Amino acid sequence: MNLFRPNIQRMTPYVPGEQPGIGERVIKINTNENPYPPSPAAMKVLREIDGEQFRRYPQPTAQAFRVAAGAALGYDADWILPGNGSDDLLTMIFRACTEPGRAAAYPMPTYTLYRTLAGIQDAEVIEVPFDDDFNLPADALAAAGAPLTLVANPNAPSGTLFTPDELEALAGRVKGLMVVDEAYVDFAESSAIDLPRRCPNVIVLRTLSKGYSMAGLRLGFGLARPEILTGLMTVKDSYNVDVVACAVGAAAIADQAYKNECAAKVRSSRAALAGQLEAMGFAVWPSQANFLLVRPTTVGAREIYEGLKKRGILIRYFQQPRLEDKLRISIGTDQDNAQLVRAIREILSSVDK
């Protein structure tokens, strides 16, 4: 008995990074969580939330968060639309922009949820290959002529960054809406935050999962001209941001000093870890995110992934084209990173014997 649409039956679901079992103690550096705790100011708000707020529905557009985010980023609140993580904004965008005959274009390899969301809409995908250095394939993306173009910046899983000038030039050439997905931008040296002011077809996506250490809260937002956000509101869930996420997220995004302090520690650890891996013979792509994409040269990537897992260390291995020989490693604390390096040395030594 076929209960679902044909395109849904053909799909394979998006596969998140593996989670440890309940009570299982591991070093978890496979899903790009921030190794440092959330803002103390945000945690204070969480402890003080009045239970009366749970009895009523939340404000439909999470207005308190919109105001706080706008103040932190220099935008009016009506240029900001919150969601249940930035994935929720992506879902709205695919609902509003894609269908059979209306394609989505993006470089590959990148965030594979884009392909899943297009599949739900039964929309074509135009997957433009990156070169080996992950340079932006602007000519091919523009030539695709898609109603929706997506660029993760920094890109995942490579961590590579495109300049604001590159992105602005591409926005002027694409035919429809252009999404700049900045999930990891808090660890980068530049961003596209000003593009929506200059480019009427650009929406920038942000999340509190990475830089703000709130992956478990599920809060993200889109930043675009109000007319774009009005269109997305027609397809969003009615109460997609709960009262806790709104209140705690508003306090977190207001505490830019704390976020920037934690991000600086991650960047320092990233540089140190990259140097240690290169010294062990790994190829390391230049990352502007809170992870590294690396390629071992003497031992297979899958072998290292499995060896680390046996030692209680989770990293990410993607069994897909152009990534089978690579590993993505989230930046942990310096203690986590030191244990990772020791474990990799053990694995390399055991193979050499």
C-alpha positions as CSV (number, residue, x, y, z in Angstrom):
1,M,0.0,0.0,0.0
2,N,1.5,3.3,-1.1
3,L,0.6,6.0,1.4
4,F,3.0,8.7,0.3
5,R,3.6,10.8,-2.8
6,P,5.9,9.1,-5.4
7,N,8.7,11.6,-4.8
8,I,8.6,10.9,-1.1
9,Q,8.8,7.2,-1.6
10,R,11.9,7.7,-3.8
11,M,13.7,9.8,-1.3
12,T,16.3,8.8,1.3
13,P,16.1,10.9,4.5
14,Y,18.7,13.4,5.6
15,V,21.2,11.6,8.0
16,P,22.5,13.8,10.9
17,G,25.7,13.1,12.6
18,E,25.6,10.2,15.0
19,Q,24.6,10.8,18.6
20,P,26.1,8.9,21.6
21,G,23.8,6.6,23.5
22,I,22.3,7.7,26.8
23,G,25.0,7.7,29.5
24,E,27.7,7.0,26.9
25,R,30.9,9.1,27.5
26,V,32.6,10.2,24.3
27,I,34.5,13.1,22.9
28,K,31.9,14.4,20.5
29,I,33.5,16.4,17.7
30,N,31.3,15.3,14.8
31,T,28.4,17.7,14.6
32,N,30.1,21.1,15.0
33,E,28.7,22.0,18.4
34,N,30.5,24.8,20.2
35,P,32.7,23.3,22.9
36,Y,32.0,26.2,25.3
37,P,28.9,26.9,27.4
38,P,26.2,29.4,26.4
39,S,26.2,33.0,27.6
40,P,25.7,33.4,31.4
41,A,23.2,36.1,30.6
42,A,21.1,33.7,28.5
43,M,21.3,31.0,31.2
44,K,20.1,33.5,33.8
45,V,17.0,34.3,31.6
46,L,16.3,30.5,31.3
47,R,16.3,30.1,35.1
48,E,14.0,33.0,35.5
49,I,11.3,32.2,32.9
50,D,7.8,32.5,34.4
51,G,5.8,29.3,34.1
52,E,2.7,31.3,33.2
53,Q,4.2,31.8,29.8
54,F,3.8,28.1,29.0
55,R,0.1,28.3,29.3
56,R,-0.3,30.6,26.3
57,Y,0.9,30.4,22.7
58,P,4.1,32.3,21.9
59,Q,4.1,35.5,20.0
60,P,3.9,34.2,16.3
61,T,6.9,36.0,15.0
62,A,9.1,35.9,18.2
63,Q,9.1,39.7,18.2
64,A,11.3,40.0,21.3
65,F,14.0,38.1,19.5
66,R,13.6,40.0,16.3
67,V,14.2,43.3,18.2
68,A,17.2,41.9,20.0
69,A,18.7,40.5,16.9
70,G,18.1,43.7,15.0
71,A,19.8,45.7,17.7
72,A,22.8,43.4,17.7
73,L,23.2,43.4,13.9
74,G,22.2,46.9,13.0
75,Y,18.9,46.1,11.3
76,D,15.2,47.0,11.9
77,A,13.3,44.1,13.5
78,D,11.1,43.8,10.4
79,W,14.1,42.6,8.4
80,I,14.5,39.5,10.6
81,L,12.4,36.4,10.7
82,P,13.2,33.7,13.4
83,G,12.7,30.0,13.0
84,N,13.1,26.7,14.7
85,G,16.8,26.6,13.8
86,S,18.0,28.0,10.4
87,D,16.8,24.7,8.9
88,D,13.3,25.9,9.5
89,L,14.0,29.0,7.4
90,L,15.4,26.7,4.7
91,T,12.2,24.7,4.8
92,M,10.1,27.9,4.3
93,I,12.3,28.9,1.4
94,F,12.0,25.6,-0.4
95,R,8.3,25.6,0.2
96,A,7.9,29.1,-1.2
97,C,10.4,28.9,-4.1
98,T,10.6,25.4,-5.5
99,E,8.3,22.8,-7.1
100,P,8.3,20.7,-10.2
101,G,9.8,23.0,-12.9
102,R,11.3,25.4,-10.4
103,A,14.8,24.2,-9.5
104,A,17.3,24.8,-6.7
105,A,21.0,25.3,-7.6
106,Y,24.0,25.1,-5.3
107,P,27.6,24.0,-5.3
108,M,28.6,20.5,-4.3
109,P,29.7,19.1,-1.9
110,T,27.8,21.2,0.6
111,Y,25.0,20.9,3.1
112,T,23.0,17.8,2.0
113,L,19.8,19.0,3.6
114,Y,19.4,21.2,0.5
115,R,18.9,18.1,-1.6
116,T,16.4,16.6,0.9
117,L,14.3,19.8,1.0
118,A,14.2,19.9,-2.8
119,G,13.1,16.3,-2.9
120,I,10.2,17.0,-0.6
121,Q,9.0,19.6,-3.1
122,D,9.7,17.2,-6.0
123,A,11.9,20.0,-7.4
124,E,14.9,19.5,-9.6
125,V,18.4,20.2,-8.2
126,I,21.3,21.6,-10.2
127,E,24.4,20.6,-8.3
128,V,27.4,22.5,-9.6
129,P,30.7,20.9,-8.6
130,F,33.3,22.8,-6.7
131,D,36.9,22.5,-7.9
132,D,39.4,20.9,-5.6
133,D,40.1,24.2,-3.8
134,F,36.4,24.9,-3.2
135,N,36.3,28.1,-5.2
136,L,32.9,29.6,-5.8
137,P,31.6,28.3,-9.2
138,A,29.9,31.6,-10.0
139,D,29.6,31.3,-13.7
140,A,28.0,27.9,-13.6
141,L,25.6,28.9,-10.8
142,A,24.5,32.0,-12.7
143,A,24.1,30.0,-15.9
144,A,21.8,27.5,-14.1
145,G,19.1,30.2,-14.1
146,A,17.4,28.6,-11.1
147,P,14.6,30.3,-9.1
148,L,16.6,29.4,-6.0
149,T,20.3,29.6,-5.5
150,L,22.0,28.6,-2.2
151,V,25.6,29.2,-1.1
152,A,26.8,28.1,2.3
153,N,29.4,30.6,3.6
154,P,31.6,29.3,5.1
155,N,30.9,26.2,3.2
156,A,30.2,22.9,4.9
157,P,32.0,20.5,4.9
158,S,35.0,22.4,3.6
159,G,35.0,25.4,5.9
160,T,36.1,27.6,3.0
161,L,34.9,31.2,2.8
162,F,33.7,33.4,-0.1
163,T,34.2,37.2,0.0
164,P,31.3,39.6,0.2
165,D,32.3,41.0,-3.2
166,E,32.1,37.5,-4.8
167,L,28.6,36.9,-3.3
168,E,27.3,40.3,-4.3
169,A,28.5,39.8,-7.9
170,L,26.7,36.4,-8.0
171,A,23.5,37.9,-6.5
172,G,23.4,40.3,-9.4
173,R,23.6,37.4,-11.9
174,V,21.2,34.8,-10.6
175,K,17.6,34.8,-11.7
176,G,15.7,34.3,-8.4
177,L,16.2,34.3,-4.7
178,M,19.8,33.8,-3.4
179,V,20.3,32.3,0.0
180,V,23.6,32.9,1.8
181,D,23.7,30.3,4.6
182,E,26.0,31.7,7.3
183,A,25.6,29.0,9.9
184,Y,29.3,29.1,10.7
185,V,30.0,32.8,10.1
186,D,30.7,33.6,13.8
187,F,34.1,31.9,13.3
188,A,34.9,33.7,10.0
189,E,36.8,36.8,9.1
190,S,34.1,38.3,6.9
191,S,30.3,37.9,6.3
192,A,27.5,38.8,3.9
193,I,25.5,40.6,6.6
194,D,25.3,43.8,4.6
195,L,24.2,42.2,1.3
196,P,20.4,42.4,1.9
197,R,20.6,46.2,2.0
198,R,22.2,46.2,-1.5
199,C,20.8,43.2,-3.1
200,P,16.9,42.9,-3.2
201,N,17.1,39.1,-3.9
202,V,19.3,38.0,-1.0
203,I,18.4,36.4,2.3
204,V,21.2,35.7,4.8
205,L,20.6,32.8,7.2
206,R,22.1,32.7,10.7
207,T,21.8,30.3,13.6
208,L,22.4,30.3,17.4
209,S,23.5,26.7,17.2
210,K,27.2,27.3,16.5
211,G,28.7,30.6,17.7
212,Y,26.2,31.0,20.5
213,S,26.5,27.4,21.8
214,M,22.8,26.7,21.6
215,A,22.4,23.8,19.2
216,G,19.9,22.2,21.6
217,L,17.7,25.3,21.7
218,R,16.8,25.2,18.0
219,L,16.8,28.9,17.0
220,G,17.9,30.6,13.8
221,F,16.7,33.4,11.6
222,G,16.7,34.9,8.2
223,L,17.7,38.5,7.4
224,A,16.2,40.0,4.3
225,R,14.1,42.8,3.0
226,P,10.6,42.8,4.6
227,E,8.9,41.9,1.3
228,I,10.9,38.7,1.1
229,L,10.1,37.8,4.7
230,T,6.4,38.5,4.2
231,G,6.4,35.9,1.5
232,L,8.1,33.4,3.7
233,M,5.6,34.1,6.5
234,T,2.8,32.7,4.3
235,V,4.4,29.3,4.5
236,K,5.8,29.1,8.0
237,D,4.3,27.1,10.8
238,S,2.1,29.2,12.9
239,Y,4.1,29.2,16.2
240,N,7.5,28.0,15.1
241,V,9.6,29.6,17.9
242,D,8.6,28.7,21.5
243,V,8.7,31.1,24.4
244,V,11.9,29.6,25.9
245,A,13.9,29.9,22.6
246,C,12.6,33.5,22.1
247,A,13.6,34.7,25.5
248,V,16.9,32.9,25.9
249,G,17.9,33.6,22.3
250,A,17.2,37.3,22.8
251,A,19.6,37.4,25.7
252,A,22.2,35.3,23.9
253,I,22.3,37.4,20.8
254,A,22.5,40.6,22.9
255,D,25.7,39.2,24.6
256,Q,28.0,39.7,21.6
257,A,31.1,40.1,23.8
258,Y,30.7,36.6,25.2
259,K,30.0,35.1,21.8
260,N,33.0,36.8,20.3
261,E,35.3,35.7,23.2
262,C,34.3,32.0,22.7
263,A,34.7,32.3,18.9
264,A,38.2,33.6,19.3
265,K,39.1,30.6,21.5
266,V,37.7,28.3,18.8
267,R,39.7,30.1,16.0
268,S,42.9,29.8,18.1
269,S,42.3,26.0,18.7
270,R,41.5,25.6,15.0
271,A,44.8,27.0,13.9
272,A,46.7,24.8,16.4
273,L,44.9,21.6,15.4
274,A,45.4,22.3,11.7
275,G,49.1,22.6,12.3
276,Q,49.3,19.4,14.3
277,L,47.4,17.5,11.6
278,E,49.5,18.9,8.8
279,A,52.6,17.8,10.7
280,M,51.2,14.2,10.7
281,G,50.9,14.3,6.9
282,F,47.2,15.3,6.6
283,A,46.0,17.6,3.8
284,V,44.0,20.4,5.6
285,W,41.7,22.8,3.8
286,P,41.8,26.4,5.0
287,S,38.8,26.7,7.3
288,Q,36.8,29.7,8.5
289,A,34.3,27.6,10.4
290,N,34.5,25.6,13.7
291,F,35.7,22.5,11.9
292,L,38.4,21.2,9.6
293,L,38.1,19.2,6.5
294,V,41.2,16.9,6.2
295,R,42.5,14.2,4.0
296,P,44.8,11.6,5.5
297,T,47.6,10.5,3.2
298,T,49.0,7.2,4.7
299,V,45.8,5.6,6.2
300,G,42.3,5.6,4.8
301,A,39.8,8.1,6.1
302,R,37.3,5.4,7.0
303,E,39.9,3.5,8.9
304,I,40.8,6.5,11.0
305,Y,37.1,7.3,11.7
306,E,36.5,3.7,12.9
307,G,39.7,3.7,14.9
308,L,38.7,6.9,16.7
309,K,35.2,5.6,17.3
310,K,36.6,2.6,19.1
311,R,38.5,4.9,21.3
312,G,35.4,7.0,22.2
313,I,36.0,9.9,19.8
314,L,33.3,10.7,17.2
315,I,34.3,12.7,14.1
316,R,32.4,12.8,10.8
317,Y,33.0,10.6,7.8
318,F,30.8,11.1,4.7
319,Q,30.5,8.1,2.4
320,Q,29.6,10.2,-0.7
321,P,31.4,11.2,-3.9
322,R,34.5,13.4,-3.4
323,L,34.4,13.0,0.4
324,E,35.2,9.3,0.8
325,D,38.9,10.0,1.4
326,K,38.2,12.9,3.8
327,L,37.2,13.5,7.4
328,R,35.4,16.5,9.0
329,I,36.6,17.3,12.5
330,S,34.8,19.7,14.8
331,I,37.0,21.9,17.0
332,G,36.7,20.9,20.6
333,T,38.4,22.2,23.7
334,D,42.1,22.1,23.7
335,Q,41.9,19.0,25.9
336,D,39.6,17.3,23.5
337,N,41.8,18.2,20.6
338,A,44.9,16.9,22.4
339,Q,43.2,13.5,23.0
340,L,42.2,13.4,19.3
341,V,45.8,14.0,18.2
342,R,47.1,11.3,20.6
343,A,44.5,8.8,19.3
344,I,45.3,9.6,15.6
345,R,49.0,9.1,16.4
346,E,48.2,5.7,17.9
347,I,46.2,4.7,14.8
348,L,49.0,5.8,12.4
349,S,51.6,4.0,14.5
350,S,49.6,0.8,14.6
351,V,49.4,0.8,10.8
352,D,53.1,1.5,10.3
353,K,54.1,-1.6,12.4
